[in-house]
Amino acid sequence: MKKSKLLLGLFLIIFIGAVLFSINSFGYAEEITGASDQPIDSTIDSEVENKEIPAFKLEKRQFVSKSGSLDVFSWETFIKALADPTVSTINITQSFAVPSNPRANLTDELDRDTTNVSGSSRYVGLKPSGIARKVVINGNGNTVDFGAVCITYYDRNIASEGWDLTWENLTIFHGNIYGFTTLNDLSQKNQQLSKMTYKNVINSGSQLIHSPYTDVFIEGKTSTLQVSTYTSPFRQWNTDGDTQINLYVSNVTVAEDATFSMSSLRGGNIHLVSGGNFVMKKNSKMTVNASQNDLTGEFDANQTNLYIAGGNITLEDGAEVNLTPKPQYAAISLAANNSNLVIGKGSKLFVHSDGHTSSWSANNRNIIYMNANSSLFVDEEGVLDVTATNMGASSTDIVYVAGTASFIVGKKGTLNIKSDSSSINQTLLDFNNSGSVFQFADAKQVDLQRTAAISGSSINNGLVSIAGSGGKLDISIQKVSLWNKDNFGKTPLYSWTPMYGILLRYAGLTPTIESASSLTQDNVDSFRNSFTTKNVQRVLFEYIPDVNISILSTATDDVTLANSMTIYGTTNPGAYVRLTDVPINSSVESVLPQSENKVKSPVTSSSSTAFTDNFTIKADSSGNYSYTLLAGRRLSAGTKIRAYSFLNGKTGLAAQVVLDVTPPKGEPRDYHSGKGAAVPDPKGFIKNPTDTNPVPQNFTYAYAAANSQEDIKKMLDIVGEHEVKVDLFDNAKNKTTITSKLIVHETTNSIDGKDIEIGTDVLSNMTEKKLKEYIFEQSSPTAQKIVDGVYTELTNKIQLTDLGGLTINSAAGVYQVTFTVKKADSSLADDLVKTISVTVINRFANITVQFINEKGTALHEPVLIEGMIGKTVDLTKEKTITDVITEIINKKYLVNHRPTDEEAVLVEAAGTTVQYKFEGTLFLESAPTSIDFGIKKIGLFDQKIEKPTYDNPLKVWDNRGTLSQWTMTATVEDPFKNQVDPSKILPKALQYKVDGGETLLLEEGKAVPIVVHQHQSPGSYNISDSWDNGKSGLQLNIPAGSIRKLGEYQATILWKLGFTP
């Protein structure tokens, strides 16, 4: 036996949590104070030691949060944060100023200037590569004084994304002419990748930003006000000159609801380059004040409030812009071709120029300058208001277009242009191309006014000038008023209303009226003879109120209601109303024929019959109107009523369809159904539905609330009559409830008949005809059909079409007999078929006797014993039964169970089955009575004797139902004794060799298991077969010297069989 040594290696793995003490690149301390004035060593030993720290107090310490946010409190911490690409939000926790050396302690982050001098401009550039990103600089209400310093950026900062910088909640002081920060040093491409946002920023000092290809976004409440000297919480400072504008960028967007204000000292305000656009988002507001002096600022913005070099100005809905230009310069300059000024719905643009006394006309001189192919659009309820005061004798045109232009004022839009210049050479609108169009219709107000006396007596002056001879003024639906020269009162010289379809062609200052329309020819003639924009003080076009009309009455076809004959409603006071009707089809006559209209139209000079035809009625001073149909007339369902209202050239239209409110009618209909059938369509309970509506109705049906569909389902399970209420609807969903009956039958489309029996004794005495008559008489078949709720009797149509093999000679059994109603007789899609069972009853039946073992396995084929139904049979007297039992017993089985009433088994009509149950046996089938080891010579050595002879084999029989394991034991009852001298014995000489080689000693009185076995199939197992081949068997083992007396020795062995549980 080998012994293996098991080495149990118990390894204890100890994980030591390494504590990483790391200091972020921003983990430095500032303003550390204590007992010592010596500089603090900022290095940290790599080993952790227990050192006593002097009594120093750590005032501030900054770490980047997981979200990328960092608190800063000084210029140094701010720049380090801006240069750190992991920081996305910089929180300024206290106000600070840029020091005199802006690069102190920042040589890794900044380059360029190392000074910060009042009255100058200095620049520091961010050095690190790949740091451009989106950063929010939140001032948290604090102040930063940049002095002369401007933060600049390099192309190397940008990897894949540009700078996206948001400055918010911050007050800024600075004096740099490029702003406190600029992207100007980036390439055009990288500037266009970047953007700058100012949110709730107050900027004081010099220009907000100079960065020509940058997009700027304004949010919250933001202002940029220029001063030559400022006083911040840190110092008094001179800016680098006073000539700057406010913004020199590409695109400017003022966010929704934001407010933006700005002012300059000598220059203009905003200059957009590279085709940039200026956009005011919804409900935003901007105030722009240029310097109110004649000093000249820088060239940027060309001295104007808004100088747009190639882009557009857009005021979205509800936005407002207030512009105050420099006295001699423009408020708006669309300096490039194809630019647009769009004033959105409800938005307002106010321009107030004061002291413009020069007579220049140029892209920065006219108060509004637009280059060729530009357009101006004032949307619904938008306002463009331009007021020029203290102009003296300036001949500068207020709005000048250097080429073809389109001016459109939308519905309820406002365009006001006023000038107090006395120059006879000034025009308010000057289009320098004959292709220009000035157009408006339904404007709230277009007011072109010279508010001061025009000098001289020449008539060669005008409010509008369009060069050439093709320009046009296109106007419609307005009240028009004209004030003659030197008329400054409230009352115009002429007033025409309404005027529409006005078209004027211009040749310079002189307009020619090509078309004009009004209600009367006198009004048209007066307008043609007197209207002009030349040599007049003022022309005013005003909004004529829209005509609105409503039909307040609800027209119906219910002849019992007043609304079936009276139409009333509201419109403008004094408006003319024409009522018409359009019947739904040709079967209905008009009840409002136009030939009966008696109210004369006020229009006499129109080609439109809608204006000139008579009207039905005129509204009163409150705008009410009412009209009742002539006697005997009523409105019909589906007819469309139109109310057309007219006043001052404007019209309104209302329409109403006469409602169908009259319920339909119908008659009840009894509905038949089979028991348990599906719930029928409620339509089946109503017949002959009708309606007053002239349009054919698609009637609909529904079970009334009194009996839901679930209630109907329950009724269908009960044979008999039931009351059912059904709602009938027309197309307008008017409802009538009709009460009908539901009649439930046992079946729907079917033949019914009873199963019958007939004895073989009766059957054999019949003819085929009598057999059929017998079947009809006994089964009593009936038939009916129910189609769409209609019941029809079909019993007299029943035929016996198939006897199912039944004849007068048929044996006992069940025969399927078929009744049929042919589809030709029922008008159904298929034949009605009913099969009944005709049972032929025999007088005799069999007793089936089965023979099984304890597991239910058959030991013999069943035996059939025929007997008379209702009688008994004694199985013990049936030889065939007793013979089988004997045969099975002879196969070594034991009878375990006999049938109940074995001697009187009842013969039943359906047959009787009984069983005999047997048990198999396990026993010692044979055993040797004599085993002979023969005669052996005894020598000096041990002797082993094998393979004795025997007379009978050792065999085991097993035919039990379950062949379980059994055990054979051998017991020496009497050991080997000398037959002459019984005192001489061999007590331990007998052995048994088991299959496998082991030898068992057989001792007296001890049962030794020699074989454990399990039959694979019922029958015998011969243990002694293995004796013959030497695999097992008895052995005699005689030790040397154990024989004391020679002679014959005998012993007795007991073989014992037992089953293993």
Summary of the structure (lengths in Angstrom):
residues: 1061
radius of gyration: 61.1
end to end distance: 36.1
largest distance: 186.6
contacts: 3447
relative contact order: 0.03
helix: 9%
strand: 43%
